[in-house]
Amino acid sequence: MRRIKDLGTRHAPKSIRELLSRVVRGHAPTTQVERRPLAYWQEHGWIHSGNRYTGSYHTPYGAFQGWIEEQRSGHADFYLYNPSNEIRSHSHWTCFQHRGSDWYLVHMAKQPKDVSSGIMTIERLIKEAYET
Amino acid sequence: MKKLSVVVAGTGQIRDVEIQSGTTAGDILHQLNLSDYLLSKGPNEPFFAAAESVYDKVRDGEKIFASTKAEVGITVCAA
């Protein structure tokens, strides 16, 4: 008694045929992709022109418009536009100084040594404001 | 062993390190000569304390950031 019934032949799926042909051909030479060293401000879309940076502080709660003025001494002033109610309710709200047209200077008790570290500090503060 | 890419936030310079179980944030910063920096997985994550073991909190090949210490505040405003 026959236990096996021959159903004929059919093509293997395309993905399997490609995999097998790759095994037969061997791998193509590996291409090493160079990493681009990008400062945090560049990676997050800030634009640098002269002594000014313009862009947004990025947080899980949204992007907040800002600009930064870098002094010759290396000291940088960080500004935030129209802070939300959450930021205004935060314990550090007294550290925001109104500079007109809804722009606020964020006063730093300890200055970051670079603009990127300052942006990250303000992003942390905004996130904290939304979580407390 | 796990591989980590430490991105120095100010310059974008990438420093590749390999860490063993129990390696602390302080060990990494000391090894990379970044004594005035703090390590974090990004601004949405807290900083690693110097004595905190990083090994269990990162994935192999993960990118972490080194940024300089900064505090928002004024003299009367606690940071």
N, CA and C atoms of all chains as a GROMACS GRO file, in nm:
protein
  633
    1MET      N    1   0.084  -0.120   0.000
    1MET     CA    2   0.000   0.000   0.000
    1MET      C    3   0.087   0.125   0.000
    2ARG      N    4   0.059   0.220  -0.091
    2ARG     CA    5   0.141   0.342  -0.098
    2ARG      C    6   0.100   0.438   0.012
    3ARG      N    7   0.200   0.484   0.089
    3ARG     CA    8   0.175   0.581   0.196
    3ARG      C    9   0.202   0.724   0.154
    4ILE      N   10   0.272   0.738   0.044
    4ILE     CA   11   0.307   0.873  -0.001
    4ILE      C   12   0.242   0.901  -0.135
    5LYS      N   13   0.183   1.019  -0.145
    5LYS     CA   14   0.121   1.057  -0.271
    5LYS      C   15   0.203   1.168  -0.333
    6ASP      N   16   0.251   1.150  -0.454
    6ASP     CA   17   0.333   1.251  -0.522
    6ASP      C   18   0.242   1.362  -0.573
    7LEU      N   19   0.263   1.483  -0.524
    7LEU     CA   20   0.178   1.597  -0.564
    7LEU      C   21   0.243   1.681  -0.674
    8GLY      N   22   0.358   1.636  -0.724
    8GLY     CA   23   0.426   1.711  -0.828
    8GLY      C   24   0.527   1.807  -0.770
    9THR      N   25   0.583   1.892  -0.854
    9THR     CA   26   0.684   1.989  -0.806
    9THR      C   27   0.633   2.130  -0.824
   10ARG      N   28   0.689   2.222  -0.745
   10ARG     CA   29   0.656   2.365  -0.761
   10ARG      C   30   0.779   2.445  -0.722
   11HIS      N   31   0.783   2.572  -0.760
   11HIS     CA   32   0.896   2.659  -0.728
   11HIS      C   33   0.893   2.697  -0.581
   12ALA      N   34   1.015   2.702  -0.522
   12ALA     CA   35   1.028   2.752  -0.385
   12ALA      C   36   0.995   2.902  -0.385
   13PRO      N   37   0.951   2.958  -0.272
   13PRO     CA   38   0.924   3.101  -0.269
   13PRO      C   39   1.049   3.182  -0.307
   14LYS      N   40   1.027   3.302  -0.361
   14LYS     CA   41   1.136   3.386  -0.411
   14LYS      C   42   1.241   3.412  -0.303
   15SER      N   43   1.195   3.434  -0.178
   15SER     CA   44   1.289   3.466  -0.070
   15SER      C   45   1.386   3.351  -0.045
   16ILE      N   46   1.335   3.229  -0.055
   16ILE     CA   47   1.421   3.112  -0.032
   16ILE      C   48   1.517   3.093  -0.149
   17ARG      N   49   1.467   3.116  -0.272
   17ARG     CA   50   1.556   3.104  -0.389
   17ARG      C   51   1.669   3.205  -0.381
   18GLU      N   52   1.636   3.329  -0.338
   18GLU     CA   53   1.740   3.433  -0.326
   18GLU      C   54   1.842   3.396  -0.220
   19LEU      N   55   1.793   3.342  -0.109
   19LEU     CA   56   1.883   3.302   0.000
   19LEU      C   57   1.979   3.194  -0.048
   20LEU      N   58   1.924   3.093  -0.118
   20LEU     CA   59   2.008   2.984  -0.167
   20LEU      C   60   2.109   3.032  -0.270
   21SER      N   61   2.066   3.121  -0.359
   21SER     CA   62   2.158   3.169  -0.462
   21SER      C   63   2.270   3.251  -0.399
   22ARG      N   64   2.239   3.322  -0.286
   22ARG     CA   65   2.340   3.399  -0.217
   22ARG      C   66   2.445   3.306  -0.153
   23VAL      N   67   2.397   3.192  -0.101
   23VAL     CA   68   2.488   3.095  -0.040
   23VAL      C   69   2.583   3.041  -0.146
   24VAL      N   70   2.528   3.013  -0.265
   24VAL     CA   71   2.610   2.958  -0.373
   24VAL      C   72   2.711   3.062  -0.421
   25ARG      N   73   2.665   3.190  -0.437
   25ARG     CA   74   2.752   3.296  -0.489
   25ARG      C   75   2.853   3.345  -0.386
   26GLY      N   76   2.819   3.334  -0.256
   26GLY     CA   77   2.902   3.391  -0.151
   26GLY      C   78   2.859   3.533  -0.125
   27HIS      N   79   2.902   3.590  -0.010
   27HIS     CA   80   2.863   3.726   0.026
   27HIS      C   81   2.941   3.829  -0.054
   28ALA      N   82   2.876   3.939  -0.080
   28ALA     CA   83   2.946   4.052  -0.142
   28ALA      C   84   3.039   4.112  -0.036
   29PRO      N   85   3.145   4.181  -0.077
   29PRO     CA   86   3.235   4.238   0.022
   29PRO      C   87   3.162   4.336   0.114
   30THR      N   88   3.198   4.337   0.241
   30THR     CA   89   3.132   4.424   0.337
   30THR      C   90   3.169   4.570   0.310
   31THR      N   91   3.069   4.656   0.312
   31THR     CA   92   3.095   4.799   0.297
   31THR      C   93   3.090   4.863   0.434
   32GLN      N   94   3.199   4.925   0.472
   32GLN     CA   95   3.200   4.989   0.603
   32GLN      C   96   3.142   5.129   0.590
   33VAL      N   97   3.040   5.157   0.668
   33VAL     CA   98   2.976   5.289   0.664
   33VAL      C   99   3.039   5.377   0.771
   34GLU      N  100   3.091   5.490   0.729
   34GLU     CA  101   3.156   5.582   0.822
   34GLU      C  102   3.052   5.651   0.911
   35ARG      N  103   3.084   5.668   1.035
   35ARG     CA  104   2.995   5.743   1.124
   35ARG      C  105   3.030   5.891   1.113
   36ARG      N  106   2.928   5.973   1.116
   36ARG     CA  107   2.954   6.117   1.111
   36ARG      C  108   2.953   6.170   1.253
   37PRO      N  109   3.064   6.226   1.299
   37PRO     CA  110   3.061   6.284   1.433
   37PRO      C  111   2.981   6.415   1.431
   38LEU      N  112   2.862   6.410   1.487
   38LEU     CA  113   2.776   6.528   1.489
   38LEU      C  114   2.755   6.573   1.633
   39ALA      N  115   2.776   6.700   1.657
   39ALA     CA  116   2.745   6.754   1.789
   39ALA      C  117   2.595   6.740   1.812
   40TYR      N  118   2.555   6.737   1.938
   40TYR     CA  119   2.414   6.718   1.971
   40TYR      C  120   2.327   6.824   1.905
   41TRP      N  121   2.374   6.949   1.904
   41TRP     CA  122   2.292   7.057   1.846
   41TRP      C  123   2.271   7.034   1.697
   42GLN      N  124   2.372   6.980   1.630
   42GLN     CA  125   2.359   6.954   1.486
   42GLN      C  126   2.262   6.838   1.462
   43GLU      N  127   2.280   6.736   1.543
   43GLU     CA  128   2.198   6.616   1.528
   43GLU      C  129   2.050   6.647   1.549
   44HIS      N  130   2.024   6.754   1.629
   44HIS     CA  131   1.885   6.787   1.660
   44HIS      C  132   1.834   6.908   1.583
   45GLY      N  133   1.901   6.936   1.474
   45GLY     CA  134   1.848   7.033   1.378
   45GLY      C  135   1.867   7.179   1.410
   46TRP      N  136   1.954   7.212   1.505
   46TRP     CA  137   1.979   7.353   1.532
   46TRP      C  138   2.064   7.411   1.420
   47ILE      N  139   2.042   7.538   1.393
   47ILE     CA  140   2.119   7.606   1.287
   47ILE      C  141   2.212   7.708   1.352
   48HIS      N  142   2.336   7.705   1.311
   48HIS     CA  143   2.437   7.793   1.368
   48HIS      C  144   2.472   7.901   1.267
   49SER      N  145   2.456   8.025   1.307
   49SER     CA  146   2.493   8.135   1.220
   49SER      C  147   2.555   8.245   1.305
   50GLY      N  148   2.680   8.276   1.278
   50GLY     CA  149   2.750   8.375   1.360
   50GLY      C  150   2.764   8.325   1.502
   51ASN      N  151   2.716   8.406   1.595
   51ASN     CA  152   2.723   8.361   1.735
   51ASN      C  153   2.587   8.313   1.785
   52ARG      N  154   2.498   8.285   1.690
   52ARG     CA  155   2.362   8.243   1.727
   52ARG      C  156   2.330   8.102   1.680
   53TYR      N  157   2.254   8.034   1.762
   53TYR     CA  158   2.199   7.904   1.724
   53TYR      C  159   2.047   7.917   1.733
   54THR      N  160   1.979   7.868   1.633
   54THR     CA  161   1.833   7.867   1.640
   54THR      C  162   1.782   7.726   1.618
   55GLY      N  163   1.680   7.690   1.692
   55GLY     CA  164   1.626   7.555   1.680
   55GLY      C  165   1.523   7.529   1.787
   56SER      N  166   1.505   7.403   1.819
   56SER     CA  167   1.405   7.366   1.919
   56SER      C  168   1.463   7.269   2.021
   57TYR      N  169   1.413   7.284   2.142
   57TYR     CA  170   1.446   7.188   2.248
   57TYR      C  171   1.348   7.071   2.230
   58HIS      N  172   1.399   6.954   2.210
   58HIS     CA  173   1.314   6.839   2.182
   58HIS      C  174   1.289   6.756   2.308
   59THR      N  175   1.163   6.731   2.335
   59THR     CA  176   1.126   6.650   2.451
   59THR      C  177   1.014   6.555   2.410
   60PRO      N  178   0.983   6.457   2.494
   60PRO     CA  179   0.870   6.368   2.460
   60PRO      C  180   0.737   6.445   2.459
   61TYR      N  181   0.736   6.567   2.512
   61TYR     CA  182   0.612   6.645   2.522
   61TYR      C  183   0.602   6.750   2.414
   62GLY      N  184   0.695   6.748   2.322
   62GLY     CA  185   0.691   6.842   2.212
   62GLY      C  186   0.825   6.912   2.193
   63ALA      N  187   0.830   6.990   2.085
   63ALA     CA  188   0.950   7.067   2.055
   63ALA      C  189   0.923   7.211   2.095
   64PHE      N  190   1.016   7.274   2.161
   64PHE     CA  191   0.998   7.409   2.216
   64PHE      C  192   1.101   7.501   2.151
   65GLN      N  193   1.050   7.603   2.086
   65GLN     CA  194   1.136   7.693   2.009
   65GLN      C  195   1.236   7.766   2.098
   66GLY      N  196   1.356   7.778   2.049
   66GLY     CA  197   1.457   7.848   2.128
   66GLY      C  198   1.566   7.910   2.043
   67TRP      N  199   1.648   7.988   2.104
   67TRP     CA  200   1.771   8.033   2.040
   67TRP      C  201   1.878   8.051   2.146
   68ILE      N  202   2.000   8.052   2.101
   68ILE     CA  203   2.113   8.059   2.193
   68ILE      C  204   2.210   8.163   2.140
   69GLU      N  205   2.258   8.245   2.230
   69GLU     CA  206   2.359   8.343   2.191
   69GLU      C  207   2.489   8.308   2.262
   70GLU      N  208   2.593   8.287   2.181
   70GLU     CA  209   2.722   8.250   2.239
   70GLU      C  210   2.812   8.373   2.245
   71GLN      N  211   2.861   8.403   2.364
   71GLN     CA  212   2.951   8.518   2.380
   71GLN      C  213   3.093   8.478   2.341
   72ARG      N  214   3.176   8.580   2.320
   72ARG     CA  215   3.316   8.551   2.286
   72ARG      C  216   3.386   8.474   2.397
   73SER      N  217   3.342   8.499   2.520
   73SER     CA  218   3.406   8.433   2.636
   73SER      C  219   3.374   8.284   2.641
   74GLY      N  220   3.278   8.242   2.559
   74GLY     CA  221   3.236   8.102   2.561
   74GLY      C  222   3.105   8.084   2.638
   75HIS      N  223   3.070   8.188   2.718
   75HIS     CA  224   2.944   8.186   2.792
   75HIS      C  225   2.828   8.190   2.691
   76ALA      N  226   2.725   8.113   2.719
   76ALA     CA  227   2.611   8.111   2.627
   76ALA      C  228   2.482   8.144   2.701
   77ASP      N  229   2.397   8.222   2.637
   77ASP     CA  230   2.264   8.252   2.691
   77ASP      C  231   2.161   8.170   2.616
   78PHE      N  232   2.076   8.101   2.692
   78PHE     CA  233   1.975   8.012   2.633
   78PHE      C  234   1.838   8.076   2.647
   79TYR      N  235   1.765   8.083   2.537
   79TYR     CA  236   1.632   8.144   2.536
   79TYR      C  237   1.526   8.040   2.498
   80LEU      N  238   1.410   8.061   2.555
   80LEU     CA  239   1.295   7.974   2.525
   80LEU      C  240   1.177   8.063   2.491
   81TYR      N  241   1.104   8.026   2.387
   81TYR     CA  242   0.991   8.107   2.344
   81TYR      C  243   0.861   8.060   2.409
   82ASN      N  244   0.790   8.153   2.463
   82ASN     CA  245   0.654   8.129   2.512
   82ASN      C  246   0.641   8.000   2.594
   83PRO      N  247   0.706   7.992   2.709
   83PRO     CA  248   0.700   7.868   2.790
   83PRO      C  249   0.556   7.829   2.823
   84SER      N  250   0.529   7.701   2.822
   84SER     CA  251   0.394   7.650   2.848
   84SER      C  252   0.359   7.665   2.996
   85ASN      N  253   0.233   7.642   3.028
   85ASN     CA  254   0.187   7.651   3.167
   85ASN      C  255   0.262   7.552   3.257
   86GLU      N  256   0.293   7.434   3.201
   86GLU     CA  257   0.366   7.334   3.280
   86GLU      C  258   0.502   7.389   3.321
   87ILE      N  259   0.568   7.457   3.229
   87ILE     CA  260   0.701   7.513   3.260
   87ILE      C  261   0.685   7.628   3.360
   88ARG      N  262   0.580   7.708   3.341
   88ARG     CA  263   0.557   7.821   3.431
   88ARG      C  264   0.522   7.775   3.572
   89SER      N  265   0.474   7.651   3.584
   89SER     CA  266   0.437   7.599   3.716
   89SER      C  267   0.554   7.526   3.784
   90HIS      N  268   0.662   7.511   3.713
   90HIS     CA  269   0.776   7.435   3.766
   90HIS      C  270   0.850   7.518   3.871
   91SER      N  271   0.916   7.448   3.964
   91SER     CA  272   0.986   7.518   4.072
   91SER      C  273   1.100   7.607   4.020
   92HIS      N  274   1.147   7.581   3.899
   92HIS     CA  275   1.255   7.662   3.842
   92HIS      C  276   1.204   7.781   3.759
   93TRP      N  277   1.074   7.806   3.765
   93TRP     CA  278   1.020   7.915   3.683
   93TRP      C  279   1.087   8.049   3.718
   94THR      N  280   1.128   8.064   3.843
   94THR     CA  281   1.196   8.189   3.883
   94THR      C  282   1.329   8.206   3.810
   95CYS      N  283   1.379   8.101   3.749
   95CYS     CA  284   1.506   8.108   3.676
   95CYS      C  285   1.486   8.154   3.531
   96PHE      N  286   1.359   8.180   3.495
   96PHE     CA  287   1.329   8.228   3.360
   96PHE      C  288   1.307   8.379   3.366
   97GLN      N  289   1.382   8.453   3.288
   97GLN     CA  290   1.370   8.599   3.290
   97GLN      C  291   1.308   8.647   3.158
   98HIS      N  292   1.198   8.721   3.171
   98HIS     CA  293   1.129   8.769   3.051
   98HIS      C  294   1.215   8.874   2.980
   99ARG      N  295   1.235   8.855   2.851
   99ARG     CA  296   1.317   8.948   2.773
   99ARG      C  297   1.238   9.012   2.658
  100GLY      N  298   1.106   9.009   2.670
  100GLY     CA  299   1.022   9.074   2.571
  100GLY      C  300   0.976   8.979   2.462
  101SER      N  301   0.860   9.011   2.405
  101SER     CA  302   0.800   8.934   2.295
  101SER      C  303   0.791   8.785   2.324
  102ASP      N  304   0.761   8.753   2.448
  102ASP     CA  305   0.742   8.612   2.491
  102ASP      C  306   0.870   8.529   2.488
  103TRP      N  307   0.984   8.595   2.479
  103TRP     CA  308   1.111   8.522   2.487
  103TRP      C  309   1.162   8.529   2.630
  104TYR      N  310   1.210   8.416   2.678
  104TYR     CA  311   1.260   8.407   2.816
  104TYR      C  312   1.404   8.356   2.817
  105LEU      N  313   1.487   8.424   2.895
  105LEU     CA  314   1.624   8.379   2.915
  105LEU      C  315   1.624   8.276   3.028
  106VAL      N  316   1.684   8.163   3.003
  106VAL     CA  317   1.693   8.058   3.106
  106VAL      C  318   1.827   8.077   3.178
  107HIS      N  319   1.816   8.117   3.303
  107HIS     CA  320   1.939   8.146   3.376
  107HIS      C  321   2.004   8.018   3.426
  108MET      N  322   2.133   8.007   3.403
  108MET     CA  323   2.206   7.888   3.446
  108MET      C  324   2.291   7.920   3.569
  109ALA      N  325   2.270   7.848   3.676
  109ALA     CA  326   2.354   7.865   3.796
  109ALA      C  327   2.491   7.805   3.769
  110LYS      N  328   2.493   7.695   3.698
  110LYS     CA  329   2.619   7.637   3.656
  110LYS      C  330   2.617   7.628   3.504
  111GLN      N  331   2.705   7.704   3.444
  111GLN     CA  332   2.708   7.711   3.298
  111GLN      C  333   2.759   7.582   3.235
  112PRO      N  334   2.692   7.536   3.131
  112PRO     CA  335   2.747   7.422   3.057
  112PRO      C  336   2.872   7.467   2.983
  113LYS      N  337   2.959   7.373   2.952
  113LYS     CA  338   3.082   7.411   2.881
  113LYS      C  339   3.064   7.416   2.731
  114ASP      N  340   2.950   7.370   2.686
  114ASP     CA  341   2.923   7.376   2.542
  114ASP      C  342   2.773   7.390   2.521
  115VAL      N  343   2.737   7.437   2.404
  115VAL     CA  344   2.597   7.462   2.371
  115VAL      C  345   2.514   7.334   2.378
  116SER      N  346   2.570   7.224   2.331
  116SER     CA  347   2.494   7.098   2.332
  116SER      C  348   2.454   7.057   2.472
  117SER      N  349   2.546   7.070   2.567
  117SER     CA  350   2.515   7.032   2.705
  117SER      C  351   2.406   7.123   2.761
  118GLY      N  352   2.407   7.251   2.720
  118GLY     CA  353   2.303   7.343   2.765
  118GLY      C  354   2.167   7.306   2.708
  119ILE      N  355   2.163   7.268   2.582
  119ILE     CA  356   2.036   7.227   2.520
  119ILE      C  357   1.981   7.104   2.593
  120MET      N  358   2.069   7.010   2.622
  120MET     CA  359   2.025   6.888   2.692
  120MET      C  360   1.973   6.921   2.832
  121THR      N  361   2.036   7.018   2.897
  121THR     CA  362   1.993   7.058   3.032
  121THR      C  363   1.852   7.116   3.027
  122ILE      N  364   1.826   7.202   2.929
  122ILE     CA  365   1.693   7.263   2.919
  122ILE      C  366   1.588   7.159   2.878
  123GLU      N  367   1.626   7.067   2.791
  123GLU     CA  368   1.532   6.960   2.753
  123GLU      C  369   1.496   6.875   2.876
  124ARG      N  370   1.595   6.851   2.959
  124ARG     CA  371   1.570   6.775   3.084
  124ARG      C  372   1.474   6.852   3.174
  125LEU      N  373   1.497   6.983   3.184
  125LEU     CA  374   1.413   7.066   3.271
  125LEU      C  375   1.268   7.067   3.221
  126ILE      N  376   1.251   7.081   3.090
  126ILE     CA  377   1.115   7.083   3.033
  126ILE      C  378   1.045   6.950   3.060
  127LYS      N  379   1.116   6.842   3.038
  127LYS     CA  380   1.059   6.708   3.063
  127LYS      C  381   1.016   6.695   3.209
  128GLU      N  382   1.104   6.744   3.297
  128GLU     CA  383   1.075   6.738   3.440
  128GLU      C  384   0.949   6.821   3.474
  129ALA      N  385   0.937   6.937   3.407
  129ALA     CA  386   0.821   7.023   3.432
  129ALA      C  387   0.690   6.951   3.398
  130TYR      N  388   0.695   6.869   3.295
  130TYR     CA  389   0.573   6.797   3.253
  130TYR      C  390   0.546   6.673   3.337
  131GLU      N  391   0.646   6.631   3.412
  131GLU     CA  392   0.630   6.507   3.489
  131GLU      C  393   0.613   6.530   3.637
  132THR      N  394   0.616   6.657   3.679
  132THR     CA  395   0.599   6.683   3.823
  132THR      C  396   0.470   6.761   3.847
  133MET      N  397   3.116   4.105   2.795
  133MET     CA  398   3.162   4.236   2.747
  133MET      C  399   3.054   4.299   2.658
  134LYS      N  400   3.040   4.431   2.670
  134LYS     CA  401   2.948   4.505   2.583
  134LYS      C  402   3.023   4.622   2.520
  135LYS      N  403   2.988   4.649   2.396
  135LYS     CA  404   3.048   4.765   2.329
  135LYS      C  405   2.955   4.883   2.342
  136LEU      N  406   3.013   5.000   2.366
  136LEU     CA  407   2.935   5.123   2.379
  136LEU      C  408   3.000   5.232   2.295
  137SER      N  409   2.918   5.318   2.239
  137SER     CA  410   2.972   5.436   2.172
  137SER      C  411   2.934   5.556   2.256
  138VAL      N  412   3.035   5.622   2.308
  138VAL     CA  413   3.012   5.739   2.392
  138VAL      C  414   3.026   5.863   2.304
  139VAL      N  415   2.916   5.935   2.286
  139VAL     CA  416   2.918   6.056   2.203
  139VAL      C  417   2.941   6.176   2.293
  140VAL      N  418   3.048   6.248   2.268
  140VAL     CA  419   3.074   6.370   2.344
  140VAL      C  420   2.983   6.478   2.284
  141ALA      N  421   2.882   6.519   2.362
  141ALA     CA  422   2.773   6.602   2.308
  141ALA      C  423   2.822   6.729   2.239
  142GLY      N  424   2.922   6.794   2.297
  142GLY     CA  425   2.967   6.923   2.244
  142GLY      C  426   3.032   6.915   2.109
  143THR      N  427   3.103   6.806   2.082
  143THR     CA  428   3.179   6.796   1.958
  143THR      C  429   3.124   6.690   1.863
  144GLY      N  430   3.050   6.596   1.918
  144GLY     CA  431   3.001   6.486   1.837
  144GLY      C  432   3.103   6.375   1.823
  145GLN      N  433   3.220   6.397   1.884
  145GLN     CA  434   3.325   6.295   1.880
  145GLN      C  435   3.271   6.164   1.940
  146ILE      N  436   3.301   6.054   1.874
  146ILE     CA  437   3.250   5.925   1.922
  146ILE      C  438   3.366   5.842   1.976
  147ARG      N  439   3.353   5.801   2.100
  147ARG     CA  440   3.458   5.721   2.163
  147ARG      C  441   3.401   5.580   2.188
  148ASP      N  442   3.460   5.483   2.125
  148ASP     CA  443   3.413   5.345   2.142
  148ASP      C  444   3.482   5.280   2.261
  149VAL      N  445   3.403   5.217   2.345
  149VAL     CA  446   3.459   5.149   2.461
  149VAL      C  447   3.396   5.010   2.472
  150GLU      N  448   3.466   4.926   2.541
  150GLU     CA  449   3.416   4.792   2.570
  150GLU      C  450   3.414   4.779   2.721
  151ILE      N  451   3.299   4.744   2.776
  151ILE     CA  452   3.290   4.741   2.923
  151ILE      C  453   3.257   4.601   2.973
  152GLN      N  454   3.303   4.576   3.094
  152GLN     CA  455   3.274   4.448   3.159
  152GLN      C  456   3.163   4.470   3.261
  153SER      N  457   3.107   4.362   3.307
  153SER     CA  458   3.004   4.369   3.411
  153SER      C  459   3.059   4.444   3.532
  154GLY      N  460   2.982   4.535   3.584
  154GLY     CA  461   3.023   4.611   3.703
  154GLY      C  462   3.092   4.741   3.671
  155THR      N  463   3.115   4.770   3.544
  155THR     CA  464   3.180   4.897   3.507
  155THR      C  465   3.087   5.013   3.542
  156THR      N  466   3.140   5.112   3.611
  156THR     CA  467   3.058   5.226   3.652
  156THR      C  468   3.073   5.341   3.552
  157ALA      N  469   2.980   5.438   3.565
  157ALA     CA  470   2.988   5.557   3.480
  157ALA      C  471   3.119   5.631   3.508
  158GLY      N  472   3.158   5.634   3.635
  158GLY     CA  473   3.283   5.699   3.673
  158GLY      C  474   3.403   5.633   3.607
  159ASP      N  475   3.401   5.499   3.599
  159ASP     CA  476   3.511   5.426   3.534
  159ASP      C  477   3.524   5.470   3.387
  160ILE      N  478   3.410   5.478   3.321
  160ILE     CA  479   3.412   5.514   3.178
  160ILE      C  480   3.464   5.656   3.159
  161LEU      N  481   3.410   5.749   3.240
  161LEU     CA  482   3.451   5.890   3.226
  161LEU      C  483   3.600   5.906   3.257
  162HIS      N  484   3.646   5.833   3.358
  162HIS     CA  485   3.787   5.841   3.394
  162HIS      C  486   3.874   5.787   3.280
  163GLN      N  487   3.832   5.673   3.228
  163GLN     CA  488   3.908   5.608   3.120
  163GLN      C  489   3.916   5.699   2.997
  164LEU      N  490   3.807   5.771   2.972
  164LEU     CA  491   3.803   5.858   2.852
  164LEU      C  492   3.855   5.999   2.882
  165ASN      N  493   3.899   6.018   3.006
  165ASN     CA  494   3.952   6.148   3.047
  165ASN      C  495   3.846   6.259   3.031
  166LEU      N  496   3.723   6.226   3.072
  166LEU     CA  497   3.612   6.322   3.064
  166LEU      C  498   3.563   6.351   3.207
  167SER      N  499   3.652   6.398   3.289
  167SER     CA  500   3.622   6.408   3.432
  167SER      C  501   3.510   6.507   3.464
  168ASP      N  502   3.492   6.611   3.381
  168ASP     CA  503   3.390   6.711   3.412
  168ASP      C  504   3.257   6.682   3.343
  169TYR      N  505   3.240   6.560   3.300
  169TYR     CA  506   3.120   6.523   3.222
  169TYR      C  507   3.030   6.428   3.300
  170LEU      N  508   2.909   6.416   3.250
  170LEU     CA  509   2.813   6.319   3.304
  170LEU      C  510   2.765   6.231   3.188
  171LEU      N  511   2.736   6.108   3.219
  171LEU     CA  512   2.687   6.015   3.116
  171LEU      C  513   2.537   5.996   3.127
  172SER      N  514   2.472   5.986   3.014
  172SER     CA  515   2.329   5.955   3.013
  172SER      C  516   2.295   5.890   2.880
  173LYS      N  517   2.176   5.832   2.874
  173LYS     CA  518   2.131   5.774   2.747
  173LYS      C  519   2.065   5.880   2.660
  174GLY      N  520   2.062   6.004   2.709
  174GLY     CA  521   2.002   6.114   2.635
  174GLY      C  522   1.930   6.206   2.732
  175PRO      N  523   1.882   6.321   2.683
  175PRO     CA  524   1.819   6.417   2.773
  175PRO      C  525   1.689   6.369   2.836
  176ASN      N  526   1.632   6.263   2.780
  176ASN     CA  527   1.508   6.212   2.838
  176ASN      C  528   1.532   6.104   2.942
  177GLU      N  529   1.656   6.079   2.969
  177GLU     CA  530   1.692   5.978   3.068
  177GLU      C  531   1.778   6.045   3.175
  178PRO      N  532   1.772   5.994   3.299
  178PRO     CA  533   1.854   6.056   3.403
  178PRO      C  534   2.003   6.030   3.381
  179PHE      N  535   2.085   6.112   3.446
  179PHE     CA  536   2.229   6.090   3.440
  179PHE      C  537   2.264   5.965   3.520
  180PHE      N  538   2.366   5.895   3.477
  180PHE     CA  539   2.420   5.786   3.558
  180PHE      C  540   2.502   5.848   3.671
  181ALA      N  541   2.483   5.797   3.792
  181ALA     CA  542   2.568   5.842   3.902
  181ALA      C  543   2.707   5.783   3.880
  182ALA      N  544   2.807   5.851   3.932
  182ALA     CA  545   2.945   5.808   3.908
  182ALA      C  546   2.968   5.664   3.952
  183ALA      N  547   2.906   5.626   4.063
  183ALA     CA  548   2.930   5.492   4.119
  183ALA      C  549   2.832   5.389   4.064
  184GLU      N  550   2.746   5.432   3.974
  184GLU     CA  551   2.640   5.342   3.924
  184GLU      C  552   2.695   5.249   3.815
  185SER      N  553   2.660   5.123   3.824
  185SER     CA  554   2.702   5.027   3.721
  185SER      C  555   2.623   5.054   3.593
  186VAL      N  556   2.695   5.070   3.485
  186VAL     CA  557   2.632   5.103   3.358
  186VAL      C  558   2.597   4.975   3.281
  187TYR      N  559   2.674   4.872   3.304
  187TYR     CA  560   2.667   4.748   3.224
  187TYR      C  561   2.524   4.695   3.208
  188ASP      N  562   2.453   4.686   3.320
  188ASP     CA  563   2.318   4.627   3.315
  188ASP      C  564   2.214   4.720   3.253
  189LYS      N  565   2.250   4.845   3.236
  189LYS     CA  566   2.150   4.943   3.190
  189LYS      C  567   2.166   4.982   3.044
  190VAL      N  568   2.263   4.921   2.979
  190VAL     CA  569   2.283   4.952   2.837
  190VAL      C  570   2.282   4.824   2.756
  191ARG      N  571   2.249   4.841   2.629
  191ARG     CA  572   2.253   4.726   2.538
  191ARG      C  573   2.386   4.726   2.464
  192ASP      N  574   2.426   4.609   2.421
  192ASP     CA  575   2.550   4.598   2.344
  192ASP      C  576   2.538   4.685   2.219
  193GLY      N  577   2.635   4.770   2.196
  193GLY     CA  578   2.635   4.856   2.078
  193GLY      C  579   2.559   4.986   2.095
  194GLU      N  580   2.507   5.012   2.211
  194GLU     CA  581   2.425   5.132   2.233
  194GLU      C  582   2.509   5.260   2.233
  195LYS      N  583   2.443   5.370   2.197
  195LYS     CA  584   2.507   5.502   2.198
  195LYS      C  585   2.464   5.575   2.324
  196ILE      N  586   2.560   5.627   2.398
  196ILE     CA  587   2.524   5.709   2.515
  196ILE      C  588   2.596   5.844   2.503
  197PHE      N  589   2.550   5.940   2.579
  197PHE     CA  590   2.602   6.076   2.567
  197PHE      C  591   2.685   6.117   2.688
  198ALA      N  592   2.788   6.193   2.661
  198ALA     CA  593   2.865   6.257   2.768
  198ALA      C  594   2.843   6.407   2.752
  199SER      N  595   2.787   6.470   2.853
  199SER     CA  596   2.765   6.615   2.846
  199SER      C  597   2.820   6.680   2.971
  200THR      N  598   2.850   6.809   2.961
  200THR     CA  599   2.908   6.876   3.078
  200THR      C  600   2.798   6.911   3.177
  201LYS      N  601   2.839   6.925   3.302
  201LYS     CA  602   2.743   6.954   3.407
  201LYS      C  603   2.688   7.095   3.390
  202ALA      N  604   2.558   7.108   3.402
  202ALA     CA  605   2.495   7.241   3.398
  202ALA      C  606   2.372   7.237   3.486
  203GLU      N  607   2.338   7.350   3.542
  203GLU     CA  608   2.219   7.357   3.628
  203GLU      C  609   2.143   7.484   3.596
  204VAL      N  610   2.012   7.470   3.579
  204VAL     CA  611   1.928   7.588   3.563
  204VAL      C  612   1.906   7.645   3.701
  205GLY      N  613   1.925   7.775   3.716
  205GLY     CA  614   1.902   7.834   3.847
  205GLY      C  615   1.967   7.970   3.861
  206ILE      N  616   1.928   8.039   3.965
  206ILE     CA  617   1.993   8.162   4.004
  206ILE      C  618   2.035   8.144   4.149
  207THR      N  619   2.102   8.239   4.207
  207THR     CA  620   2.157   8.221   4.341
  207THR      C  621   2.052   8.173   4.441
  208VAL      N  622   1.933   8.232   4.432
  208VAL     CA  623   1.830   8.195   4.529
  208VAL      C  624   1.745   8.077   4.483
  209CYS      N  625   1.778   8.027   4.365
  209CYS     CA  626   1.697   7.920   4.306
  209CYS      C  627   1.774   7.790   4.313
  210ALA      N  628   1.728   7.701   4.398
  210ALA     CA  629   1.800   7.574   4.413
  210ALA      C  630   1.795   7.496   4.283
  211ALA      N  631   1.903   7.431   4.249
  211ALA     CA  632   1.909   7.356   4.122
  211ALA      C  633   1.842   7.220   4.137
   0.00000   0.00000   0.00000
